[in-house]
Amino acid sequence: MKKIVMLLLSISLLGCAGLSKPGSVSNQNTSTKPLETKSFDIQNIKISSPHYIYSPEIRTTATVDLLNTEENNPKVAVSSNKDNKQEKPKQDSVNLSKVYKPDFDTSFLFQDNKKLNLHYNTLDNITETFNVPVTINDRVKKYIERFTTTSRNTMQRWINNSFKYLFYVKDLFQSYGLPTDLSYLPLAESGFDPVVRSRAGAVGMWQFMESTGRLYGLKINYWVDERKDFEKSTDAAARHLKDLYEKFNDWSLALAAYNAGAGRIQKAIDKFNTEDYFELSSYKHLTEETKDYVPKYTALMIIHKNLMEYGFDYPDIQPIVYEKVKLDYPVNLYILSKLTGIELNNIMELNPSLRRWITPPSDTFELKIPVGYKDKVLAVLNSYPPEELLQVRIFTPAKKTRVVDIAKKFKTSPDRIMAMNGFKKPIVRAGFPVIIPSENGNVVIDTKKLENMTAISDKPDIETISYKVKKGDTFAKIANRYKTTAKAIQSHNRITKLKVGMDIEIPIKNSSKTASKSNIKQKTAKNTTTKQKYITYKVQKGDTIYKLASKYDTNPDLIIKLNNIKSLKQGQKIKIPKS
């Protein structure tokens, strides 16, 4: 009998050992807590992984309760149609936090007065508590189901992306006094992709539109698009979210305003006389995207903070780390790559804000490089004159020309011309300057020619006209009336359908020829020209354009255009359009 007992014990121990893969975390010493089911008046969803339910009364700090579902019941599992399939062993976040301690400190990203080292070694991202208000409804459950079933692969990819940047974002938000759970917002915006561009023209991890990006100091020109710089765009997002919260004093409304714009949310509040985001979502004023925005963010945050409980893989991905070198003159990154041995792809991956292979000629640029290469890069910069680190010439075609023909003319590769200039199409319009790579070392170029390219190629700001949809309106009719396209109206407003009474913005070209007299009258009536009434204001300490626009109930872009400014200085006198 003793032999039989010993044999059974040996088999069970071997079976347990077999569940732990080499290099992974063992669960042998963990004990399963009994799951308590609380009586919430919410129906369970049939999904293949655990789901969470919260009390809707919780408005400050929420705690998640894991419910006992059929999927967790061994008896049910045996009687299912998948009898022969063994479930993947679940990682234990408590044990994992004891052994998974990579050497990472975000303080290198901050100045001396902002040194922090949070959330990574302690795995604070895996937790059941929240520092933003959390409310569950059917929309939240819908997204939890979607991203744990049909969109499961997408969610895993977003989780993987997030681990490159999440801990830096948390530290920066902490330094601004913001809830660190807001650092999960890029899951809803971009999936933590720093270079993605939406159909509406929003760019980067935080999906800034051009006007909002400029408002918060992000440079967007021929050479750079700082909406793709994860450091600078995260800082801009933190300031933007802080401004929105100061205006609405409610995180759900602030997040909805991040998606739809503060003006649209304020109009909804005024129209329906309520400051409850979920009540506003029950009316037709807000788009479906805005109604879903907070629930989607909530669902994605829940899943990410409990990713192993949902059966997702904990990413074996280190946060992105680098060193910086300050450049005061333009450098051809292709040449720098050859001289230092750093792969060009690595340089471009670390510097996604660069739109070309050349750093800006008229501005200081902090180039990010892999850790360990700083001394080598500095040695190259000190050993070679600027001309040899540039090695390009400029060609301006007199007529529309194919890139392949330009490449033949200068005996270089069409792909290199396309990449160096950031071209999307292999055709160059007449009069547009093209950067031609040269490796002879004898091309001396006046940097002023490069600087002039900025003015030639920069896109003008998109002007818009406010319009209220009337009975019988269609996208085509409105587009024809205002000399634009139906697609432009749809993209700019992120809508696919029109409803009577809906307020939309109509993008128009920056030319007086394209605007009819009726357009001009409407713009005047909507306070979008410089002929409107205004007040004179002296800038105080702590003022921002966005704060003043919110205070005086006007559009930030109007303040910028009326005063021809990009930022404010204390003591400066500016004009603010009257509401």
PENOR-V951344 format. One record per backbone hydrogen bond with DSSP energy under -0.5 kcal/mol. NH is the residue of the N-H (numbers start at 1). CO is the residue of the C=O. E is the energy in kcal/mol with one decimal. If there is no record, write none. Layout:
BEGIN
NH&CO&E  NH&CO&E
END
This chain:
BEGIN
5&1&-2.4  6&2&-2.6  7&3&-2.4  8&4&-2.6  9&5&-2.4  10&6&-2.2  11&7&-2.2  12&8&-2.2  13&9&-2.1  14&10&-2.4  15&11&-2.4  16&12&-2.1  17&13&-2.4  18&14&-1.9  19&15&-0.5  19&16&-1.2  20&17&-1.3  21&19&-0.7  24&21&-2.1  30&27&-1.4  33&31&-0.5  36&34&-0.5  37&35&-0.5  38&36&-0.7  40&38&-1.4  42&40&-1.8  47&45&-1.3  50&309&-0.6  53&65&-1.1  56&54&-0.5  58&55&-1.6  64&128&-1.8  65&53&-0.8  66&64&-0.5  67&51&-1.2  67&65&-0.5  69&67&-0.8  72&69&-1.3  73&70&-1.4  74&72&-0.7  77&73&-2.1  78&74&-2.0  79&75&-1.3  80&76&-0.5  80&77&-0.9  83&80&-0.5  85&82&-1.3  86&84&-0.5  93&91&-0.6  96&92&-2.5  97&93&-1.8  98&94&-0.7  98&95&-1.0  99&95&-1.0  99&96&-0.6  100&96&-2.8  101&99&-1.4  104&102&-1.4  108&105&-1.0  109&106&-2.2  110&107&-1.5  114&111&-2.4  115&112&-0.9  123&120&-1.4  125&119&-0.7  126&123&-2.0  127&125&-1.0  127&305&-0.9  130&62&-1.3  141&137&-2.1  142&138&-2.2  143&139&-1.7  144&140&-2.3  145&141&-2.4  146&142&-2.2  147&143&-2.6  148&144&-0.8  148&145&-0.6  149&145&-0.7  149&146&-0.9  151&146&-3.1  152&149&-1.6  155&151&-2.3  156&152&-2.3  157&153&-2.1  158&154&-2.4  159&155&-2.5  160&156&-2.4  161&157&-2.5  162&158&-2.4  163&159&-1.2  164&161&-1.6  165&161&-0.5  165&162&-1.3  166&162&-3.6  169&165&-2.2  170&166&-2.3  171&167&-2.0  172&168&-2.5  173&169&-2.7  174&170&-2.4  175&171&-1.9  176&172&-1.1  177&174&-1.4  178&173&-2.8  182&179&-1.8  183&180&-1.8  184&181&-1.4  185&182&-1.9  187&184&-1.6  188&184&-0.5  188&185&-1.4  189&185&-1.4  190&186&-2.9  191&186&-2.4  192&186&-1.1  194&192&-0.6  196&193&-0.6  198&202&-2.9  201&198&-1.4  203&208&-2.0  204&196&-2.5  207&204&-1.1  208&203&-1.9  213&209&-2.7  214&210&-2.5  215&211&-1.9  216&212&-1.5  217&214&-2.0  218&213&-2.8  221&224&-2.9  225&353&-2.3  226&219&-3.1  228&225&-2.2  229&226&-0.8  230&228&-0.8  233&229&-3.0  234&230&-1.2  235&231&-1.9  236&232&-2.2  237&233&-2.5  238&234&-2.3  239&235&-2.0  240&236&-2.5  241&237&-2.9  242&238&-2.1  243&239&-2.2  244&240&-2.4  245&241&-2.2  246&242&-2.1  247&243&-1.6  248&244&-2.4  249&245&-3.2  254&250&-2.4  255&251&-2.5  256&252&-2.1  257&253&-2.4  258&254&-1.7  259&255&-1.4  260&256&-3.0  261&257&-2.2  265&261&-1.6  266&262&-2.6  267&263&-2.2  268&264&-1.8  269&265&-2.3  270&266&-2.6  271&267&-2.5  272&268&-2.3  273&269&-1.3  274&269&-0.8  277&275&-0.7  280&276&-2.6  281&277&-1.9  282&279&-1.4  283&280&-1.6  291&287&-2.2  292&288&-1.9  293&289&-0.8  294&290&-0.7  296&292&-2.7  297&293&-2.5  298&294&-2.8  299&295&-2.6  300&296&-2.5  301&297&-2.4  302&298&-2.4  303&299&-2.3  304&300&-2.5  305&301&-2.7  306&302&-1.0  306&303&-0.6  307&304&-1.4  310&306&-1.4  311&308&-1.3  312&307&-2.7  315&313&-0.6  317&315&-1.2  320&164&-2.0  323&369&-2.9  325&367&-2.2  327&365&-3.0  332&389&-3.4  333&331&-0.7  333&357&-3.2  336&332&-2.3  337&333&-2.2  338&334&-1.7  339&335&-2.1  340&336&-1.8  341&337&-2.1  347&343&-1.7  348&344&-2.5  349&345&-2.1  350&346&-1.8  351&347&-1.0  352&349&-0.5  354&351&-1.8  355&223&-2.9  356&223&-0.6  357&420&-1.1  359&331&-1.7  363&360&-0.5  365&327&-2.4  367&325&-2.9  367&365&-0.9  369&323&-2.7  373&370&-1.6  377&373&-2.6  378&374&-2.7  379&375&-2.1  380&376&-2.0  381&377&-2.5  382&378&-2.0  383&379&-1.0  384&380&-1.7  388&385&-0.8  389&385&-1.1  390&387&-1.0  391&387&-2.1  393&436&-2.2  395&434&-2.6  397&395&-0.6  397&432&-0.7  401&428&-2.5  403&426&-2.6  406&402&-1.7  407&403&-2.6  408&404&-1.7  409&405&-2.0  410&406&-1.8  411&407&-0.6  411&408&-0.6  412&407&-2.2  417&413&-1.8  418&414&-2.6  419&415&-2.8  420&416&-2.8  421&417&-1.9  422&418&-0.8  423&418&-2.0  428&401&-3.2  431&397&-3.0  432&429&-1.6  433&431&-0.6  434&395&-2.9  436&393&-3.4  436&434&-0.5  437&435&-0.5  438&391&-2.3  444&442&-0.7  445&443&-0.6  447&445&-0.5  449&446&-1.7  450&446&-0.8  451&447&-2.3  452&448&-2.3  453&449&-0.9  453&450&-0.6  454&450&-0.6  454&451&-1.1  455&451&-0.7  456&452&-1.7  457&453&-2.1  458&454&-2.0  463&461&-0.5  463&508&-1.1  465&506&-1.6  467&504&-2.6  469&467&-0.5  469&502&-3.0  473&470&-2.0  478&474&-2.4  479&475&-2.7  480&476&-2.4  481&477&-2.0  482&478&-1.8  483&480&-0.7  484&479&-2.7  489&485&-1.7  490&486&-2.4  491&487&-2.8  492&488&-2.4  493&489&-1.9  494&490&-1.2  495&490&-1.6  501&469&-3.0  502&499&-2.3  504&467&-3.0  504&502&-0.5  506&465&-2.9  507&505&-0.6  508&463&-3.1  511&509&-2.5  514&511&-1.0  515&512&-0.7  516&514&-0.6  520&516&-2.0  521&517&-2.3  522&518&-2.2  523&519&-2.6  524&520&-2.2  525&521&-2.4  526&522&-1.7  527&524&-1.5  528&523&-2.8  532&529&-1.0  535&576&-2.6  537&574&-3.0  539&537&-0.6  539&572&-3.3  543&540&-1.8  548&544&-2.3  549&545&-2.3  550&546&-2.3  551&547&-2.6  552&548&-2.5  553&550&-0.8  554&549&-2.7  558&555&-0.9  559&555&-1.2  560&556&-2.0  561&557&-2.7  562&558&-2.9  563&559&-1.7  564&560&-1.2  565&560&-1.5  571&539&-2.8  572&569&-2.2  574&537&-3.0  574&572&-0.5  576&535&-2.9  578&533&-2.0
END
